[in-house]
């Protein structure tokens, strides 16, 4: 992904580039400061997409995310499409901790206590989505972002380009990330409980720094993910082992149907 702007550049006459936060398949993310208008003096993240695929993906995310307002979902401030250059500019709140994958690797894995704190935040955000009939469909550490609030970190769900509306998904729409995909997704079906499976894969990563189906051979990894073949390493508490097993059920009918159902269970069991 080519950098269009560098440090010190002014974007759209309103935002000054402070730094480049990241580059991905769906655009370049800049740390910017508002220099005039409603966001003057505010530090934010600005994602710029310039190729047709990226623009389509981000356009869908922007139109959806602008409707959401929840403390555990990344806040989208505004977006602008420039017809002349066919570029899309999307302005988000700045997540100063970065993504969850980088955080976990920098910590060499999380304790069970800290992992459950992260899980609690994500369950709140996911409950909001599920209660409105949405399926995130791409929950993974790279799509979770942290923001410092006083002495703690608030974790938020992000990247909604693959968001689905329950009951309106065709086979061709079903996508995800290997290692975090629920088994039924390989058959061309997806449910809100598919997000629960992905959440289990994410929890596994928080503890062990890898997804449950990790291996060097891609074909073998696909097979393991599809057939839900994994092992829980020694050293975790019985409580955590039971939770992981519940989340990583191969049969979606045996999983928690929604994040709210999972939340109620964890509260009842005294886990959250």
C-alpha positions as CSV (number, residue, x, y, z in Angstrom):
1,X,0.0,0.0,0.0
2,X,1.6,3.2,-1.2
3,X,1.9,6.2,1.2
4,X,0.0,9.2,-0.3
5,X,0.9,11.5,2.5
6,X,3.9,12.1,4.8
7,X,4.5,13.7,8.2
8,X,3.6,17.4,8.1
9,X,1.3,17.1,5.1
10,X,-2.1,18.7,5.2
11,X,-5.0,16.4,4.2
12,X,-8.3,17.9,2.8
13,X,-7.2,21.3,4.2
14,X,-8.3,20.2,7.7
15,X,-5.9,17.6,9.0
16,X,-2.2,17.7,9.6
17,X,-0.3,14.3,9.4
18,X,1.5,13.6,12.7
19,X,2.6,10.0,11.8
20,X,1.7,6.9,9.9
21,X,-0.1,4.4,12.2
22,X,-0.4,1.5,9.8
23,X,-0.8,0.1,6.3
24,X,-3.1,-2.7,5.2
25,X,-5.1,-4.2,2.4
26,X,-7.9,-1.6,3.0
27,X,-5.9,1.6,3.2
28,X,-3.3,3.6,5.0
29,X,-4.0,4.9,8.5
30,X,-2.6,8.3,9.5
31,X,-2.4,9.9,13.0
32,X,-3.7,13.4,12.3
33,X,-4.5,16.6,14.2
34,X,-7.4,18.8,13.2
35,X,-6.2,22.3,12.3
36,X,-9.6,23.9,11.7
37,X,-13.3,23.2,11.8
38,X,-15.2,21.0,14.3
39,X,-12.2,18.8,15.0
40,X,-9.6,21.6,15.5
41,X,-6.9,20.6,18.0
42,X,-8.2,17.0,18.2
43,X,-5.9,14.0,17.6
44,X,-7.6,11.3,15.5
45,X,-7.0,8.5,13.0
46,X,-7.6,9.0,9.3
47,X,-7.9,6.0,7.0
48,X,-7.4,6.7,3.2
49,X,-8.5,4.2,0.6
50,X,-7.6,4.7,-3.0
51,X,-8.1,1.4,-4.9
52,X,-11.6,0.2,-5.9
53,X,-11.5,-2.8,-3.6
54,X,-10.4,-0.8,-0.6
55,X,-12.9,1.9,-1.2
56,X,-15.8,-0.6,-1.5
57,X,-14.8,-2.3,1.7
58,X,-14.3,0.9,3.7
59,X,-17.5,2.4,2.2
60,X,-19.5,-0.4,3.7
61,X,-17.8,-0.1,7.0
62,X,-18.3,3.7,7.2
63,X,-22.0,3.5,6.3
64,X,-22.6,0.9,9.0
65,X,-20.3,2.2,11.7
66,X,-21.7,5.7,11.6
67,X,-24.9,4.3,13.0
68,X,-23.3,2.6,16.0
69,X,-22.7,4.2,19.4
70,X,-21.2,2.0,22.0
71,X,-18.1,2.3,24.3
72,X,-16.7,-1.0,23.1
73,X,-17.0,-0.3,19.4
74,X,-14.6,2.1,17.6
75,X,-16.2,5.4,17.0
76,X,-16.3,6.7,13.4
77,X,-16.4,10.5,13.3
78,X,-17.1,11.2,9.6
79,X,-16.2,10.2,6.1
80,X,-15.7,11.8,2.7
81,X,-15.6,10.4,-0.8
82,X,-13.7,12.5,-3.4
83,X,-15.2,11.7,-6.8
84,X,-12.4,13.3,-8.8
85,X,-9.7,11.1,-7.3
86,X,-12.0,8.2,-6.4
87,X,-10.6,8.2,-2.8
88,X,-12.4,7.6,0.5
89,X,-11.3,9.4,3.7
90,X,-12.6,7.9,6.9
91,X,-12.0,9.6,10.3
92,X,-12.0,7.5,13.5
93,X,-11.2,8.1,17.1
94,X,-7.6,7.4,17.9
95,X,-6.9,4.1,19.5
96,X,-3.5,4.9,21.1
97,X,-2.7,1.4,22.4
98,X,-2.9,-0.1,18.9
99,X,-4.3,-3.5,18.0
100,X,-4.7,-6.4,20.4
101,X,-2.3,-8.7,18.5
102,X,0.6,-6.4,18.9
103,X,-0.3,-5.8,22.6
104,X,-0.4,-9.5,23.4
105,X,2.8,-10.3,21.7
106,X,4.5,-7.4,23.4
107,X,3.3,-8.9,26.8
108,X,4.4,-12.4,25.8
109,X,0.8,-13.5,26.3
110,X,-1.7,-12.4,29.0
111,X,-2.7,-13.9,32.3
112,X,-6.1,-15.4,32.7
113,X,-7.3,-12.4,34.7
114,X,-6.2,-9.9,32.0
115,X,-7.5,-12.1,29.2
116,X,-10.9,-12.2,30.9
117,X,-10.9,-8.4,31.2
118,X,-10.3,-8.1,27.4
119,X,-13.0,-10.7,26.8
120,X,-15.5,-8.7,29.0
121,X,-15.1,-5.6,26.8
122,X,-15.5,-7.5,23.6
123,X,-18.6,-9.4,24.8
124,X,-20.2,-6.0,25.6
125,X,-19.5,-4.7,22.1
126,X,-20.6,-7.9,20.5
127,X,-23.8,-8.0,22.5
128,X,-24.6,-4.6,21.1
129,X,-24.1,-5.9,17.6
130,X,-26.0,-9.2,18.1
131,X,-29.0,-7.5,19.7
132,X,-29.4,-5.5,16.5
133,X,-29.2,-8.5,14.3
134,X,-25.6,-8.1,13.1
135,X,-22.8,-10.7,12.8
136,X,-19.3,-9.2,12.9
137,X,-17.9,-12.3,11.0
138,X,-14.2,-11.3,11.3
139,X,-13.3,-11.2,15.0
140,X,-9.6,-11.6,15.5
141,X,-6.8,-9.8,17.5
142,X,-5.9,-7.5,14.6
143,X,-9.5,-6.2,14.6
144,X,-9.6,-5.2,18.3
145,X,-8.0,-2.0,19.4
146,X,-7.1,-0.4,22.7
147,X,-7.5,3.1,24.1
148,X,-6.0,4.3,27.4
149,X,-8.5,5.5,29.9
150,X,-6.9,6.7,33.1
151,X,-4.8,3.8,34.3
152,X,-6.6,1.1,32.4
153,X,-7.2,0.1,28.7
154,X,-10.6,0.1,27.0
155,X,-10.8,-2.5,24.3
156,X,-13.0,-2.0,21.3
157,X,-14.2,-4.0,18.3
158,X,-13.2,-2.5,14.9
159,X,-13.0,-3.3,11.2
160,X,-16.6,-3.9,10.2
161,X,-16.1,-4.4,6.5
162,X,-17.3,-8.0,6.7
163,X,-20.3,-7.2,8.9
164,X,-23.4,-9.3,8.0
165,X,-27.1,-8.8,8.8
166,X,-28.5,-12.0,10.3
167,X,-30.6,-14.0,7.7
168,X,-29.3,-12.1,4.7
169,X,-26.1,-13.9,3.9
170,X,-25.4,-15.7,0.7
171,X,-22.6,-18.3,0.3
172,X,-20.5,-16.0,-1.8
173,X,-20.6,-13.4,1.1
174,X,-19.1,-15.8,3.6
175,X,-15.5,-14.8,4.5
176,X,-13.2,-14.6,7.5
177,X,-9.7,-15.2,8.7
178,X,-8.2,-18.7,8.8
179,X,-7.6,-19.7,12.4
180,X,-10.6,-17.8,13.6
181,X,-13.3,-19.1,11.3
182,X,-16.2,-21.2,12.7
183,X,-16.4,-24.6,11.1
184,X,-19.9,-23.9,9.6
185,X,-18.5,-21.0,7.7
186,X,-16.5,-23.4,5.6
187,X,-19.9,-24.9,4.5
188,X,-21.2,-21.5,3.5
189,X,-23.3,-20.7,6.5
190,X,-22.9,-18.2,9.3
191,X,-24.7,-17.4,12.6
192,X,-24.3,-15.1,15.5
193,X,-22.8,-18.1,17.3
194,X,-20.1,-18.1,14.6
195,X,-18.8,-14.9,16.3
196,X,-18.8,-16.8,19.6
197,X,-16.4,-19.4,18.0
198,X,-14.1,-16.7,16.8
199,X,-14.2,-15.1,20.2
200,X,-13.0,-18.5,21.6
201,X,-10.1,-18.5,19.1
202,X,-9.3,-14.9,20.2
203,X,-9.3,-15.9,23.8
204,X,-7.0,-18.8,23.0
205,X,-4.6,-16.4,21.3
206,X,-4.6,-14.1,24.4
207,X,-3.3,-16.9,26.5
208,X,-1.0,-18.8,24.1
209,X,0.0,-16.2,21.5
210,X,-1.4,-18.3,18.6
211,X,-4.7,-19.4,17.2
212,X,-6.0,-22.9,18.2
213,X,-5.2,-24.4,14.8
214,X,-1.8,-23.0,14.2
215,X,0.7,-25.0,12.1
216,X,3.1,-24.3,9.3
217,X,1.3,-26.1,6.6
218,X,-1.7,-24.1,5.3
219,X,-3.6,-27.1,4.0
220,X,-3.3,-28.8,7.4
221,X,-4.4,-25.6,9.1
222,X,-7.5,-25.4,7.0
223,X,-8.3,-29.0,7.8
224,X,-7.8,-28.4,11.6
225,X,-9.9,-25.3,11.5
226,X,-12.6,-26.9,9.5
227,X,-12.7,-30.0,11.7
228,X,-12.1,-28.1,14.9
229,X,-9.0,-30.1,15.9
230,X,-7.1,-28.4,18.7
231,X,-5.5,-28.9,22.0
232,X,-5.5,-26.8,25.1
233,X,-2.0,-26.6,26.6
234,X,-1.3,-27.4,30.2
235,X,-1.1,-24.7,32.8
236,X,-4.6,-23.2,32.5
237,X,-7.2,-23.3,35.2
238,X,-10.1,-25.8,34.9
239,X,-12.4,-22.8,34.7
240,X,-10.6,-21.4,31.7
241,X,-10.3,-24.8,30.1
242,X,-14.1,-25.3,30.4
243,X,-14.7,-21.8,28.9
244,X,-12.5,-22.4,25.9
245,X,-14.1,-25.8,25.3
246,X,-17.6,-24.2,25.4
247,X,-16.6,-21.4,23.0
248,X,-14.8,-23.8,20.6
249,X,-17.7,-26.2,20.0
250,X,-17.6,-27.6,16.5
251,X,-21.4,-27.8,16.3
252,X,-22.8,-24.2,16.3
253,X,-26.0,-25.5,17.9
254,X,-24.0,-26.4,21.0
255,X,-22.5,-23.0,21.4
256,X,-23.9,-19.9,23.1
257,X,-26.2,-18.4,20.5
258,X,-25.4,-14.8,21.1
259,X,-22.9,-12.7,23.1
260,X,-25.6,-11.7,25.5
261,X,-26.3,-15.4,26.3
262,X,-22.5,-15.9,26.8
263,X,-22.4,-12.8,29.1
264,X,-25.3,-14.0,31.2
265,X,-23.7,-17.4,31.6
266,X,-20.3,-15.9,32.7
267,X,-22.0,-13.6,35.2
268,X,-23.9,-16.5,36.6
269,X,-20.7,-18.6,36.9
270,X,-18.9,-15.7,38.5
271,X,-16.3,-15.4,35.7
272,X,-17.2,-11.8,34.8
